[in-house]
Amino acid sequence: MRYNILILFLSIGVLASAQNWALINPTYKYNYSNDGTDTISNQIFVTHVDTLGVDSFRYELNKIARVCDTCSSIAQILLLNQPQFMERRVNVGPTIWHFHDPGSLVILPQAGIGETWVFDTLAAITATVTSVDVAQVFGNDEQLKLISLSTGDSIVISETYGLLSWNGRDLIGVNGPDLGSLTPSLEEVYPYQAGDIIEYSTFANEFDGTWYYNGYGSNYKFTFGDGLPGTGSITFTGMRITNTWAWTTHSFEGVEIGAHNFQVSYDNTWIAGPQELPWALLATSYPGQLVRSQRDLTYGVDTIACIAEHKIDSLGRYTFGCRFIPYELGGSSPFGGNLINFDPALLESADPVPFIIESSGGDLGPVQYAAGVGLEWLDAGYFERYENYILTGAVINGDTIGTVHSDEYLIGLSVEEHGVTSSVIIGPNPASYFIQLSSATPNSIYSIFDLNGRVLATQKIRSTNERINVEQLQPGAYTLKVDGSLPQRFMIIR
């Protein structure tokens, strides 16, 4: 439920006495919406405080990352440490609020009705107080002040909560006193109690650009005991059963030679957060934050990042993912990308950072966390690599989600039951305008990737001998991945 700020002022007259108008409490987090819904588009909080006088302070505010859509460059440009709508810094005193770096905006909280001043000192925009009255804010009577700008825009400030409305953004919640729409705590994202169960299936593979493939993965089930909160993670005690596996395949002239190995292990801890889960920091992020992750489930370097996006899904759950970043592939229709490849040494740089998009994704990108269950899925492709991490089942407070297998089933999983087979045959290979899949399973899904790991086509298989039109693809090397089958490389030659 959204806590609306009532801007319909009550007709009780003007309060003439001076008030102690507060802009921001440095221990709170202020949540704003830019679309009139419960979705938090911006979160503002103080990261550093300097004392300027007896009752005056300079607050450093949290920053965001964004893609530059006006930069003149053949590469896409990532702008780090960017200001939100309250700028990077604000000097706060009893009679003036000065928002600056890079702009220079002034609000006089003690100004009375009819008083005018220069609001934007760079653009010469003026501000005038047009009304001071009382309305309901988060269920309580609150003194409000309506400030009209010479541009036709307006600002509403409150005595207790500072900026209620500004630049198309409305305050919808405050973390701290926990009012209105809130970002969930880590304990709310992972609300597991003793006796709860969670089960995941993981997979990652890579190929060398010719005919060599290797992959690894696991199925694991954890039964929870107690949880110990840490910094950005929770360490749960309990019992975990893990069935891990790995395979290598070298294909040459249609002959595949595979080797597989398995290991069943038992453990008594599970960490909700780094480094147990991919993109774990999304669960403690704020909208617009640059969040980094490892490249795959076990190996890789910390050079992948995304811009955090928060949403409320159709079930009313608070979800975390990656902001949709469009790109074009070969002049065709725009695809969606979310993962960014960049030099982490440039994280504190003031200069624009070039990047490339390595993965296609949907509305919340290739990964989703949800309050109440934690990580739900990861499904991402990179250059000659692919990985997924799927929540297959859980028991939370007595409610079952998906499928939770018995311990005996997980211990006894075979190669085929892990979904690692090579039954699907591609022909002709090389191909010209079509490929034929033999021994395919109807209703399974196939995907075609380019050498950058971008998904070019995804379709349901209709028959055991499926004909796929590849006329739209340019000559070159591609990878076909079918559910339950090893990825296979094929060529298009014309």
DAFEN-V657086 format. One record per pair of residues at least 12 apart in sequence whose ideal C-beta (glycine too) atoms are under 7 Angstrom apart, sorted by the first residue. I is the first residue (numbers start at 1). J is the second residue. Records with the same first field share a line. If there is no record, write none. Layout:
BEGIN
I->J / J
END
This chain:
BEGIN
2->37 / 38 / 172 / 181
3->138 / 172 / 173 / 179 / 180 / 181
5->137 / 164 / 170 / 171
6->135 / 136
7->135 / 156
8->135
9->131 / 133 / 135 / 144
10->133 / 134 / 135
12->133 / 134
14->113 / 132
15->132 / 143
18->110
19->143 / 159
21->109 / 110 / 157 / 159
22->159 / 160 / 162
23->90 / 92 / 97 / 162
24->46 / 59 / 162
25->176
26->46 / 49 / 59
27->176
28->45 / 174 / 175 / 176 / 177
29->43 / 45 / 175 / 176
30->43 / 44 / 45 / 171 / 174
31->43 / 172 / 173 / 174 / 175 / 181 / 182 / 183
32->44 / 169 / 170 / 171 / 172
33->169 / 170 / 172
34->168 / 169
38->172 / 181 / 312
39->310 / 311 / 312
40->181 / 183 / 287 / 310
41->169 / 287
42->84 / 85 / 169 / 287 / 288
43->183 / 286 / 287
44->61 / 62 / 84 / 86
45->62
46->59 / 60 / 61
47->60 / 61 / 62
48->60
52->91
55->93 / 94
56->91 / 92 / 93
57->92
58->89 / 91
59->89 / 90 / 92
60->89
61->84 / 86 / 88 / 89 / 90
62->286
63->81 / 82 / 83 / 88
64->82 / 84 / 288 / 289
65->78 / 79 / 80 / 82 / 288 / 290 / 307
66->79 / 82
67->325
68->352
71->352
73->354
75->354
76->354 / 355
77->352 / 353 / 354
78->340 / 342 / 352 / 353 / 355
79->352
80->290 / 347 / 349 / 353
83->101 / 102
85->166 / 167 / 169
86->99
87->99 / 100 / 101 / 103 / 105
88->101
89->101
95->108 / 110
96->108
97->109
103->122
104->121 / 122
105->119 / 120
106->118 / 119 / 121
107->147 / 155 / 157
109->157
111->129
112->129
113->129 / 130 / 131 / 132
114->128 / 129
115->128 / 129
116->128
119->149
125->149 / 150 / 151
126->150
127->147 / 149
128->147 / 148
129->145 / 147
130->146 / 148
131->146
132->145
137->158 / 161 / 164
138->179 / 180
142->158 / 159 / 160
143->158 / 159
144->156 / 158 / 164
145->157
161->174
183->286
184->318 / 371
186->229 / 234 / 283 / 284
187->229
188->371
189->283 / 369 / 371 / 374
190->234 / 272 / 374
191->372
192->224 / 227 / 236 / 396
193->224 / 397
194->224 / 225 / 226
195->224
196->224 / 395 / 396 / 397
197->221 / 222 / 223 / 394 / 395 / 404
198->222 / 394
199->221 / 392 / 393 / 394 / 404 / 405
200->220 / 389 / 390 / 391 / 392
201->219 / 390 / 392
202->217 / 218 / 297 / 389
203->215 / 217 / 387 / 388
204->216 / 217 / 296 / 297 / 387
205->386 / 487
206->384 / 385
207->384 / 479 / 487 / 489
209->384 / 451
211->250 / 251 / 252 / 489
212->250
213->249 / 486 / 487
214->247 / 248
215->246 / 247
216->245 / 246 / 298
217->245 / 418
218->242 / 243 / 244
219->243 / 410 / 413
220->240 / 241 / 242
221->240 / 241 / 404 / 405 / 410
222->238 / 240 / 270
223->238 / 239
224->236 / 238
225->237 / 238
232->273 / 274 / 281 / 284
233->271 / 272 / 273 / 274
234->272 / 273
235->269 / 271
236->269 / 270 / 272
237->268 / 269
238->268 / 270
239->268
240->266 / 267 / 270
241->266 / 407 / 410 / 411
242->265 / 267
243->262 / 264 / 410 / 411 / 413
244->262 / 263
245->260 / 261 / 262 / 418
246->261
247->259 / 260 / 420
249->486
256->422
258->422
260->415 / 420
264->411
272->374
277->375
278->293 / 294 / 297 / 367 / 378 / 389
279->291 / 293 / 367 / 378
282->308 / 320 / 367 / 369
283->320 / 369 / 374
285->308 / 320
286->308
287->308 / 309 / 310
288->307 / 308
289->308
290->305 / 307
291->305 / 306 / 308
292->304 / 305
295->382
296->385 / 387
297->387 / 389
302->344
303->341 / 342 / 344
304->339 / 340 / 341
305->340 / 342
306->322 / 323 / 338 / 339 / 340 / 365
307->322 / 323
308->320
309->321 / 322 / 323 / 364
311->364
317->370 / 371 / 372
318->371
319->364 / 368 / 369 / 370
320->369
321->364 / 365 / 367 / 368
322->338 / 361 / 364 / 365 / 366 / 367
324->336 / 338 / 363 / 365
325->337 / 338 / 357
327->357
329->454
335->360 / 454
336->360 / 361 / 362
337->357 / 359 / 360 / 361
338->359 / 361 / 365 / 366
339->357 / 358 / 359 / 366 / 380
340->355 / 357
341->355 / 356 / 358
342->355
358->382 / 383 / 452 / 453
359->380 / 381 / 382 / 453
360->381 / 454 / 455
366->378 / 379 / 380
373->391 / 394 / 396 / 401
375->389 / 391
376->391
377->389 / 390 / 391
381->449 / 453 / 454 / 455
382->453
383->451 / 452 / 453
384->451 / 453
385->453
386->453 / 481 / 487
419->484
420->486
421->484 / 485
422->485 / 486
423->439 / 485
424->437 / 439 / 440 / 482 / 485
425->438 / 439
426->480 / 488 / 490
429->490 / 491
430->491 / 492 / 493
431->470 / 490 / 492
432->492 / 493 / 494
433->469 / 470 / 471
434->467 / 468 / 469 / 470
435->468 / 470 / 490
436->465 / 467
437->461 / 465 / 466 / 468
438->465
439->464
440->461 / 464 / 466 / 482
441->461 / 484
442->461 / 462 / 463 / 464
443->460 / 461
444->461 / 482 / 483 / 484
445->458 / 460 / 483
446->459 / 461 / 480 / 481 / 482
447->481
448->478 / 480
449->478 / 479 / 481
450->478
451->477
456->473
470->492
473->492
475->492 / 493 / 494
476->492
477->489 / 491
478->490 / 492
END
